[in-house]
Amino acid sequence: MRRIELATALVMLVISGMVLVESRQLAFWSDFAPGSGFMPVLVAAAGIALAVLLGLQAWRGPDRAADLPTAAAFGRVLLTMAALWAIVALTPSLGLMTPIALFVAFMLLAVARRPLGPSLITTALTVGLIWGVFVGWLAIAVPRGPFGI
């Protein structure tokens, strides 16, 4: 297991480093809002930090048996990947907020099997927070769909 964790940390480190190097040519901050390089740099920095932590943990920790996912857990991973691709596919036609709302609701109701009421409240709060931060506060133009949102 230690070798798998070390290999994973190395792959994460290389990919995050490549993202960081390629993001140098993008503007990190424009006049009043984050630029196109803002998110890639932050994600790459987080990836590098997590890769280093994973590598240190694997290096110092004991060797143990691989903890492979069950069939149900693997199914949840596949559902999550499909839902993420659905956001990408639906955003051009429905805007950004509607696919995000569908994604959060799907993840809570279908994947995590949470109760309906709290899931709908969480979905509304998540979409409202994303809208408030990116559109209201940072004035970033997000894709809008046929409903104007």
PALUMFI-284503 format. One record per residue: x, y, z of N, C-alpha, C in turn. Coordinates in steps of 0.2 Angstrom, whole numbers, plus 5000, padded with zeros to 4 digits. Example, Ala and Ser with C-alpha at 12.3 -4.5 7.8 and 13.67 -1.06 7.14 Angstrom:
// residues 2
{n.px:5066, n.py:4972, n.pz:5039, ca.px:5062, ca.py:4978, ca.pz:5039, c.px:5066, c.py:4984, c.pz:5039}
{n.px:5064, n.py:4989, n.pz:5035, ca.px:5068, ca.py:4995, ca.pz:5036, c.px:5064, c.py:5000, c.pz:5039}
This chain:
// residues 149
{n.px:5004, n.py:4994, n.pz:5000, ca.px:5000, ca.py:5000, ca.pz:5000, c.px:5004, c.py:5006, c.pz:5000}
{n.px:5010, n.py:5006, n.pz:5003, ca.px:5014, ca.py:5012, ca.pz:5004, c.px:5017, c.py:5014, c.pz:4997}
{n.px:5018, n.py:5009, n.pz:4993, ca.px:5021, ca.py:5011, ca.pz:4986, c.px:5015, c.py:5014, c.pz:4982}
{n.px:5009, n.py:5012, n.pz:4983, ca.px:5003, ca.py:5015, ca.pz:4979, c.px:5002, c.py:5022, c.pz:4981}
{n.px:5002, n.py:5023, n.pz:4988, ca.px:5002, ca.py:5030, ca.pz:4990, c.px:5007, c.py:5034, c.pz:4988}
{n.px:5013, n.py:5032, n.pz:4988, ca.px:5019, ca.py:5036, ca.pz:4986, c.px:5018, c.py:5038, c.pz:4978}
{n.px:5016, n.py:5033, n.pz:4974, ca.px:5015, ca.py:5034, ca.pz:4967, c.px:5010, c.py:5039, c.pz:4966}
{n.px:5004, n.py:5038, n.pz:4970, ca.px:4999, ca.py:5043, ca.pz:4969, c.px:5001, c.py:5050, c.pz:4971}
{n.px:5005, n.py:5051, n.pz:4976, ca.px:5007, ca.py:5057, ca.pz:4978, c.px:5012, c.py:5060, c.pz:4973}
{n.px:5016, n.py:5056, n.pz:4970, ca.px:5020, ca.py:5058, ca.pz:4965, c.px:5016, c.py:5061, c.pz:4958}
{n.px:5011, n.py:5057, n.pz:4957, ca.px:5007, ca.py:5059, ca.pz:4951, c.px:5004, c.py:5065, c.pz:4952}
{n.px:5001, n.py:5066, n.pz:4958, ca.px:4997, ca.py:5072, ca.pz:4960, c.px:5002, c.py:5078, c.pz:4960}
{n.px:5008, n.py:5077, n.pz:4962, ca.px:5013, ca.py:5082, ca.pz:4962, c.px:5015, c.py:5084, c.pz:4955}
{n.px:5016, n.py:5080, n.pz:4951, ca.px:5018, ca.py:5081, ca.pz:4944, c.px:5012, c.py:5085, c.pz:4940}
{n.px:5006, n.py:5082, n.pz:4941, ca.px:5000, ca.py:5086, ca.pz:4938, c.px:4999, c.py:5093, c.pz:4941}
{n.px:5000, n.py:5093, n.pz:4947, ca.px:4999, ca.py:5100, ca.pz:4950, c.px:5004, c.py:5105, c.pz:4948}
{n.px:5010, n.py:5102, n.pz:4948, ca.px:5016, ca.py:5106, ca.pz:4945, c.px:5015, c.py:5109, c.pz:4938}
{n.px:5012, n.py:5104, n.pz:4934, ca.px:5011, ca.py:5106, ca.pz:4927, c.px:5006, c.py:5111, c.pz:4926}
{n.px:5000, n.py:5111, n.pz:4930, ca.px:4995, ca.py:5116, ca.pz:4930, c.px:4998, c.py:5122, c.pz:4933}
{n.px:5002, n.py:5122, n.pz:4938, ca.px:5005, ca.py:5128, ca.pz:4940, c.px:5010, c.py:5132, c.pz:4935}
{n.px:5014, n.py:5128, n.pz:4932, ca.px:5018, ca.py:5131, ca.pz:4927, c.px:5014, c.py:5133, c.pz:4921}
{n.px:5009, n.py:5130, n.pz:4919, ca.px:5005, ca.py:5132, ca.pz:4913, c.px:5000, c.py:5138, c.pz:4915}
{n.px:4999, n.py:5139, n.pz:4921, ca.px:4995, ca.py:5145, ca.pz:4923, c.px:4999, c.py:5151, c.pz:4924}
{n.px:5005, n.py:5151, n.pz:4924, ca.px:5009, ca.py:5157, ca.pz:4925, c.px:5007, c.py:5162, c.pz:4920}
{n.px:5006, n.py:5160, n.pz:4913, ca.px:5004, ca.py:5165, ca.pz:4908, c.px:4997, c.py:5168, c.pz:4909}
{n.px:4993, n.py:5166, n.pz:4913, ca.px:4986, ca.py:5168, ca.pz:4914, c.px:4987, c.py:5174, c.pz:4920}
{n.px:4982, n.py:5179, n.pz:4919, ca.px:4982, ca.py:5184, ca.pz:4924, c.px:4979, c.py:5181, c.pz:4931}
{n.px:4983, n.py:5182, n.pz:4936, ca.px:4980, ca.py:5180, ca.pz:4943, c.px:4975, c.py:5184, c.pz:4945}
{n.px:4975, n.py:5191, n.pz:4944, ca.px:4970, ca.py:5196, ca.pz:4946, c.px:4970, c.py:5201, c.pz:4941}
{n.px:4963, n.py:5203, n.pz:4940, ca.px:4962, ca.py:5208, ca.pz:4935, c.px:4961, c.py:5215, c.pz:4939}
{n.px:4958, n.py:5220, n.pz:4937, ca.px:4957, ca.py:5226, ca.pz:4940, c.px:4953, c.py:5225, c.pz:4947}
{n.px:4948, n.py:5222, n.pz:4947, ca.px:4943, ca.py:5221, ca.pz:4952, c.px:4941, c.py:5214, c.pz:4954}
{n.px:4943, n.py:5209, n.pz:4950, ca.px:4941, ca.py:5203, ca.pz:4951, c.px:4946, c.py:5198, c.pz:4950}
{n.px:4945, n.py:5192, n.pz:4952, ca.px:4950, ca.py:5186, ca.pz:4950, c.px:4951, c.py:5186, c.pz:4943}
{n.px:4957, n.py:5184, n.pz:4940, ca.px:4958, ca.py:5183, ca.pz:4933, c.px:4957, c.py:5176, c.pz:4931}
{n.px:4959, n.py:5175, n.pz:4925, ca.px:4958, ca.py:5168, ca.pz:4923, c.px:4963, c.py:5163, c.pz:4926}
{n.px:4968, n.py:5165, n.pz:4929, ca.px:4973, ca.py:5161, ca.pz:4932, c.px:4972, c.py:5160, c.pz:4939}
{n.px:4967, n.py:5163, n.pz:4942, ca.px:4966, ca.py:5163, ca.pz:4949, c.px:4965, c.py:5156, c.pz:4952}
{n.px:4960, n.py:5153, n.pz:4949, ca.px:4958, ca.py:5146, ca.pz:4951, c.px:4963, c.py:5141, c.pz:4950}
{n.px:4966, n.py:5141, n.pz:4943, ca.px:4971, ca.py:5135, ca.pz:4942, c.px:4977, c.py:5136, c.pz:4947}
{n.px:4979, n.py:5142, n.pz:4949, ca.px:4984, ca.py:5143, ca.pz:4953, c.px:4982, c.py:5140, c.pz:4960}
{n.px:4976, n.py:5142, n.pz:4963, ca.px:4974, ca.py:5139, ca.pz:4969, c.px:4973, c.py:5132, c.pz:4970}
{n.px:4970, n.py:5129, n.pz:4964, ca.px:4969, ca.py:5122, ca.pz:4964, c.px:4976, c.py:5118, c.pz:4964}
{n.px:4981, n.py:5121, n.pz:4960, ca.px:4988, ca.py:5118, ca.pz:4959, c.px:4991, c.py:5118, c.pz:4966}
{n.px:4991, n.py:5124, n.pz:4969, ca.px:4994, ca.py:5125, ca.pz:4976, c.px:4991, c.py:5120, c.pz:4981}
{n.px:4984, n.py:5119, n.pz:4981, ca.px:4981, ca.py:5114, ca.pz:4985, c.px:4983, c.py:5107, c.pz:4984}
{n.px:4984, n.py:5106, n.pz:4977, ca.px:4986, ca.py:5099, ca.pz:4975, c.px:4993, c.py:5097, c.pz:4977}
{n.px:4997, n.py:5102, n.pz:4976, ca.px:5004, ca.py:5101, ca.pz:4979, c.px:5005, c.py:5100, c.pz:4986}
{n.px:5001, n.py:5104, n.pz:4990, ca.px:5001, ca.py:5103, ca.pz:4997, c.px:4998, c.py:5096, c.pz:4999}
{n.px:4993, n.py:5094, n.pz:4996, ca.px:4990, ca.py:5088, ca.pz:4998, c.px:4995, c.py:5082, c.pz:4995}
{n.px:4998, n.py:5083, n.pz:4990, ca.px:5003, ca.py:5078, ca.pz:4987, c.px:5009, c.py:5077, c.pz:4992}
{n.px:5011, n.py:5083, n.pz:4995, ca.px:5017, ca.py:5082, ca.pz:4999, c.px:5014, c.py:5079, c.pz:5006}
{n.px:5008, n.py:5081, n.pz:5008, ca.px:5006, ca.py:5078, ca.pz:5014, c.px:5005, c.py:5070, c.pz:5014}
{n.px:5002, n.py:5068, n.pz:5008, ca.px:5001, ca.py:5061, ca.pz:5006, c.px:5007, c.py:5057, c.pz:5006}
{n.px:5012, n.py:5060, n.pz:5003, ca.px:5019, ca.py:5057, ca.pz:5002, c.px:5022, c.py:5056, c.pz:5009}
{n.px:5022, n.py:5062, n.pz:5013, ca.px:5025, ca.py:5061, ca.pz:5020, c.px:5021, c.py:5056, c.pz:5024}
{n.px:5015, n.py:5056, n.pz:5024, ca.px:5011, ca.py:5051, ca.pz:5027, c.px:5013, c.py:5044, c.pz:5025}
{n.px:5013, n.py:5043, n.pz:5019, ca.px:5015, ca.py:5036, ca.pz:5016, c.px:5022, c.py:5034, c.pz:5018}
{n.px:5027, n.py:5039, n.pz:5018, ca.px:5034, ca.py:5038, ca.pz:5019, c.px:5035, c.py:5036, c.pz:5026}
{n.px:5031, n.py:5039, n.pz:5031, ca.px:5032, ca.py:5038, ca.pz:5038, c.px:5028, c.py:5033, c.pz:5041}
{n.px:5022, n.py:5032, n.pz:5038, ca.px:5017, ca.py:5027, ca.pz:5040, c.px:5019, c.py:5020, c.pz:5039}
{n.px:5015, n.py:5015, n.pz:5043, ca.px:5017, ca.py:5008, ca.pz:5042, c.px:5014, c.py:5005, c.pz:5035}
{n.px:5017, n.py:5000, n.pz:5033, ca.px:5014, ca.py:4997, ca.pz:5027, c.px:5008, c.py:4993, c.pz:5029}
{n.px:5003, n.py:4994, n.pz:5025, ca.px:4996, ca.py:4990, ca.pz:5027, c.px:4993, c.py:4988, c.pz:5020}
{n.px:4988, n.py:4983, n.pz:5021, ca.px:4985, ca.py:4981, ca.pz:5015, c.px:4981, c.py:4986, c.pz:5012}
{n.px:4980, n.py:4985, n.pz:5005, ca.px:4976, ca.py:4990, ca.pz:5001, c.px:4969, c.py:4990, c.pz:5004}
{n.px:4966, n.py:4996, n.pz:5004, ca.px:4959, ca.py:4997, ca.pz:5006, c.px:4955, c.py:4998, c.pz:5000}
{n.px:4953, n.py:4993, n.pz:4996, ca.px:4949, ca.py:4993, ca.pz:4990, c.px:4942, c.py:4995, c.pz:4991}
{n.px:4939, n.py:4999, n.pz:4987, ca.px:4932, ca.py:5001, ca.pz:4988, c.px:4927, c.py:4995, c.pz:4987}
{n.px:4922, n.py:4995, n.pz:4990, ca.px:4916, ca.py:4990, ca.pz:4989, c.px:4913, c.py:4991, c.pz:4982}
{n.px:4909, n.py:4987, n.pz:4980, ca.px:4905, ca.py:4988, ca.pz:4974, c.px:4900, c.py:4994, c.pz:4975}
{n.px:4897, n.py:4995, n.pz:4980, ca.px:4893, ca.py:5000, ca.pz:4981, c.px:4897, c.py:5007, c.pz:4981}
{n.px:4903, n.py:5007, n.pz:4985, ca.px:4907, ca.py:5013, ca.pz:4985, c.px:4909, c.py:5015, c.pz:4977}
{n.px:4911, n.py:5010, n.pz:4974, ca.px:4913, ca.py:5011, ca.pz:4967, c.px:4907, c.py:5014, c.pz:4963}
{n.px:4901, n.py:5011, n.pz:4964, ca.px:4895, ca.py:5014, ca.pz:4960, c.px:4894, c.py:5021, c.pz:4962}
{n.px:4895, n.py:5023, n.pz:4968, ca.px:4895, ca.py:5030, ca.pz:4970, c.px:4900, c.py:5034, c.pz:4967}
{n.px:4906, n.py:5032, n.pz:4966, ca.px:4911, ca.py:5035, ca.pz:4962, c.px:4909, c.py:5036, c.pz:4955}
{n.px:4906, n.py:5031, n.pz:4952, ca.px:4904, ca.py:5032, ca.pz:4945, c.px:4898, c.py:5037, c.pz:4944}
{n.px:4894, n.py:5037, n.pz:4949, ca.px:4888, ca.py:5042, ca.pz:4949, c.px:4891, c.py:5049, c.pz:4949}
{n.px:4896, n.py:5050, n.pz:4954, ca.px:4898, ca.py:5056, ca.pz:4955, c.px:4902, c.py:5059, c.pz:4948}
{n.px:4906, n.py:5054, n.pz:4945, ca.px:4909, ca.py:5056, ca.pz:4939, c.px:4904, c.py:5058, c.pz:4934}
{n.px:4899, n.py:5054, n.pz:4933, ca.px:4894, ca.py:5055, ca.pz:4928, c.px:4890, c.py:5062, c.pz:4929}
{n.px:4889, n.py:5064, n.pz:4936, ca.px:4886, ca.py:5070, ca.pz:4938, c.px:4890, c.py:5076, c.pz:4936}
{n.px:4897, n.py:5075, n.pz:4937, ca.px:4901, ca.py:5080, ca.pz:4935, c.px:4902, c.py:5082, c.pz:4928}
{n.px:4902, n.py:5076, n.pz:4924, ca.px:4901, ca.py:5077, ca.pz:4917, c.px:4895, c.py:5080, c.pz:4914}
{n.px:4889, n.py:5079, n.pz:4918, ca.px:4883, ca.py:5082, ca.pz:4916, c.px:4883, c.py:5089, c.pz:4917}
{n.px:4886, n.py:5092, n.pz:4922, ca.px:4887, ca.py:5099, ca.pz:4923, c.px:4890, c.py:5102, c.pz:4917}
{n.px:4896, n.py:5099, n.pz:4915, ca.px:4899, ca.py:5102, ca.pz:4909, c.px:4895, c.py:5101, c.pz:4903}
{n.px:4891, n.py:5096, n.pz:4902, ca.px:4887, ca.py:5096, ca.pz:4896, c.px:4881, c.py:5100, c.pz:4896}
{n.px:4878, n.py:5101, n.pz:4902, ca.px:4872, ca.py:5105, ca.pz:4903, c.px:4873, c.py:5113, c.pz:4904}
{n.px:4879, n.py:5115, n.pz:4906, ca.px:4880, ca.py:5122, ca.pz:4907, c.px:4879, c.py:5126, c.pz:4901}
{n.px:4881, n.py:5125, n.pz:4895, ca.px:4880, ca.py:5129, ca.pz:4889, c.px:4873, c.py:5130, c.pz:4887}
{n.px:4869, n.py:5125, n.pz:4889, ca.px:4862, ca.py:5126, ca.pz:4887, c.px:4857, c.py:5129, c.pz:4893}
{n.px:4859, n.py:5127, n.pz:4899, ca.px:4855, ca.py:5129, ca.pz:4905, c.px:4858, c.py:5134, c.pz:4909}
{n.px:4864, n.py:5136, n.pz:4907, ca.px:4867, ca.py:5141, ca.pz:4912, c.px:4871, c.py:5137, c.pz:4917}
{n.px:4874, n.py:5141, n.pz:4922, ca.px:4878, ca.py:5138, ca.pz:4927, c.px:4874, c.py:5136, c.pz:4933}
{n.px:4869, n.py:5140, n.pz:4935, ca.px:4866, ca.py:5139, ca.pz:4942, c.px:4861, c.py:5133, c.pz:4942}
{n.px:4858, n.py:5132, n.pz:4936, ca.px:4853, ca.py:5126, ca.pz:4936, c.px:4857, c.py:5119, c.pz:4936}
{n.px:4862, n.py:5118, n.pz:4932, ca.px:4866, ca.py:5112, ca.pz:4933, c.px:4869, c.py:5111, c.pz:4940}
{n.px:4871, n.py:5116, n.pz:4943, ca.px:4874, ca.py:5116, ca.pz:4949, c.px:4869, c.py:5114, c.pz:4954}
{n.px:4863, n.py:5117, n.pz:4954, ca.px:4857, ca.py:5115, ca.pz:4958, c.px:4856, c.py:5107, c.pz:4957}
{n.px:4855, n.py:5105, n.pz:4951, ca.px:4854, ca.py:5098, ca.pz:4949, c.px:4859, c.py:5093, c.pz:4952}
{n.px:4866, n.py:5096, n.pz:4952, ca.px:4871, ca.py:5092, ca.pz:4954, c.px:4871, c.py:5091, c.pz:4962}
{n.px:4870, n.py:5096, n.pz:4965, ca.px:4870, ca.py:5096, ca.pz:4972, c.px:4864, c.py:5092, c.pz:4975}
{n.px:4858, n.py:5093, n.pz:4972, ca.px:4852, ca.py:5089, ca.pz:4974, c.px:4853, c.py:5081, c.pz:4972}
{n.px:4856, n.py:5080, n.pz:4966, ca.px:4858, ca.py:5073, ca.pz:4964, c.px:4863, c.py:5070, c.pz:4969}
{n.px:4868, n.py:5073, n.pz:4971, ca.px:4873, ca.py:5071, ca.pz:4975, c.px:4870, c.py:5069, c.pz:4982}
{n.px:4866, n.py:5074, n.pz:4985, ca.px:4863, ca.py:5073, ca.pz:4991, c.px:4858, c.py:5067, c.pz:4992}
{n.px:4853, n.py:5067, n.pz:4986, ca.px:4847, ca.py:5063, ca.pz:4987, c.px:4849, c.py:5056, c.pz:4984}
{n.px:4852, n.py:5056, n.pz:4978, ca.px:4854, ca.py:5049, ca.pz:4975, c.px:4860, c.py:5046, c.pz:4977}
{n.px:4865, n.py:5050, n.pz:4978, ca.px:4872, ca.py:5047, ca.pz:4980, c.px:4872, c.py:5046, c.pz:4987}
{n.px:4871, n.py:5051, n.pz:4991, ca.px:4872, ca.py:5051, ca.pz:4998, c.px:4866, c.py:5048, c.pz:5002}
{n.px:4860, n.py:5048, n.pz:4998, ca.px:4854, ca.py:5046, ca.pz:5001, c.px:4852, c.py:5049, c.pz:5007}
{n.px:4852, n.py:5056, n.pz:5007, ca.px:4850, ca.py:5060, ca.pz:5013, c.px:4843, c.py:5062, c.pz:5012}
{n.px:4840, n.py:5064, n.pz:5018, ca.px:4832, ca.py:5066, ca.pz:5018, c.px:4831, c.py:5072, c.pz:5013}
{n.px:4825, n.py:5072, n.pz:5010, ca.px:4823, ca.py:5077, ca.pz:5005, c.px:4823, c.py:5084, c.pz:5008}
{n.px:4820, n.py:5085, n.pz:5014, ca.px:4820, ca.py:5092, ca.pz:5016, c.px:4827, c.py:5096, c.pz:5017}
{n.px:4831, n.py:5093, n.pz:5021, ca.px:4838, ca.py:5096, ca.pz:5022, c.px:4842, c.py:5096, c.pz:5015}
{n.px:4841, n.py:5091, n.pz:5011, ca.px:4844, ca.py:5091, ca.pz:5005, c.px:4842, c.py:5097, c.pz:5000}
{n.px:4836, n.py:5099, n.pz:5000, ca.px:4833, ca.py:5104, ca.pz:4996, c.px:4835, c.py:5111, c.pz:4999}
{n.px:4836, n.py:5111, n.pz:5006, ca.px:4838, ca.py:5117, ca.pz:5009, c.px:4845, c.py:5118, c.pz:5007}
{n.px:4849, n.py:5113, n.pz:5008, ca.px:4856, ca.py:5113, ca.pz:5006, c.px:4858, c.py:5115, c.pz:4999}
{n.px:4854, n.py:5113, n.pz:4995, ca.px:4854, ca.py:5114, ca.pz:4988, c.px:4853, c.py:5122, c.pz:4986}
{n.px:4848, n.py:5124, n.pz:4989, ca.px:4846, ca.py:5131, ca.pz:4989, c.px:4851, c.py:5136, c.pz:4992}
{n.px:4854, n.py:5134, n.pz:4998, ca.px:4859, ca.py:5138, ca.pz:5001, c.px:4866, c.py:5138, c.pz:4997}
{n.px:4867, n.py:5132, n.pz:4994, ca.px:4873, ca.py:5131, ca.pz:4990, c.px:4873, c.py:5136, c.pz:4984}
{n.px:4867, n.py:5135, n.pz:4980, ca.px:4867, ca.py:5139, ca.pz:4974, c.px:4866, c.py:5147, c.pz:4976}
{n.px:4863, n.py:5148, n.pz:4981, ca.px:4863, ca.py:5155, ca.pz:4983, c.px:4870, c.py:5158, c.pz:4985}
{n.px:4874, n.py:5154, n.pz:4988, ca.px:4880, ca.py:5156, ca.pz:4990, c.px:4885, c.py:5157, c.pz:4984}
{n.px:4884, n.py:5152, n.pz:4979, ca.px:4888, ca.py:5153, ca.pz:4973, c.px:4886, c.py:5159, c.pz:4969}
{n.px:4880, n.py:5160, n.pz:4969, ca.px:4877, ca.py:5166, ca.pz:4965, c.px:4880, c.py:5172, c.pz:4968}
{n.px:4879, n.py:5172, n.pz:4975, ca.px:4880, ca.py:5178, ca.pz:4979, c.px:4888, c.py:5180, c.pz:4978}
{n.px:4892, n.py:5175, n.pz:4979, ca.px:4899, ca.py:5177, ca.pz:4979, c.px:4902, c.py:5179, c.pz:4972}
{n.px:4900, n.py:5174, n.pz:4967, ca.px:4903, ca.py:5175, ca.pz:4960, c.px:4899, c.py:5181, c.pz:4956}
{n.px:4893, n.py:5181, n.pz:4957, ca.px:4889, ca.py:5186, ca.pz:4953, c.px:4888, c.py:5193, c.pz:4957}
{n.px:4886, n.py:5192, n.pz:4963, ca.px:4884, ca.py:5198, ca.pz:4967, c.px:4891, c.py:5201, c.pz:4969}
{n.px:4895, n.py:5198, n.pz:4972, ca.px:4901, ca.py:5201, ca.pz:4975, c.px:4907, c.py:5202, c.pz:4970}
{n.px:4909, n.py:5197, n.pz:4967, ca.px:4914, ca.py:5198, ca.pz:4962, c.px:4912, c.py:5200, c.pz:4955}
{n.px:4906, n.py:5201, n.pz:4954, ca.px:4903, ca.py:5203, ca.pz:4947, c.px:4906, c.py:5199, c.pz:4941}
{n.px:4906, n.py:5193, n.pz:4942, ca.px:4909, ca.py:5188, ca.pz:4937, c.px:4903, c.py:5186, c.pz:4932}
{n.px:4904, n.py:5187, n.pz:4926, ca.px:4898, ca.py:5184, ca.pz:4921, c.px:4898, c.py:5177, c.pz:4921}
{n.px:4893, n.py:5174, n.pz:4923, ca.px:4893, ca.py:5166, ca.pz:4923, c.px:4888, c.py:5165, c.pz:4917}
{n.px:4888, n.py:5159, n.pz:4914, ca.px:4884, ca.py:5157, ca.pz:4909, c.px:4877, c.py:5157, c.pz:4912}
{n.px:4872, n.py:5160, n.pz:4908, ca.px:4865, ca.py:5161, ca.pz:4910, c.px:4861, c.py:5156, c.pz:4905}
{n.px:4856, n.py:5153, n.pz:4908, ca.px:4852, ca.py:5149, ca.pz:4904, c.px:4845, c.py:5152, c.pz:4902}
{n.px:4841, n.py:5148, n.pz:4899, ca.px:4834, ca.py:5151, ca.pz:4897, c.px:4830, c.py:5154, c.pz:4902}
{n.px:4831, n.py:5152, n.pz:4909, ca.px:4828, ca.py:5155, ca.pz:4914, c.px:4831, c.py:5162, c.pz:4917}
{n.px:4836, n.py:5164, n.pz:4914, ca.px:4840, ca.py:5170, ca.pz:4916, c.px:4844, c.py:5169, c.pz:4922}
{n.px:4845, n.py:5163, n.pz:4924, ca.px:4849, ca.py:5162, ca.pz:4930, c.px:4855, c.py:5157, c.pz:4928}
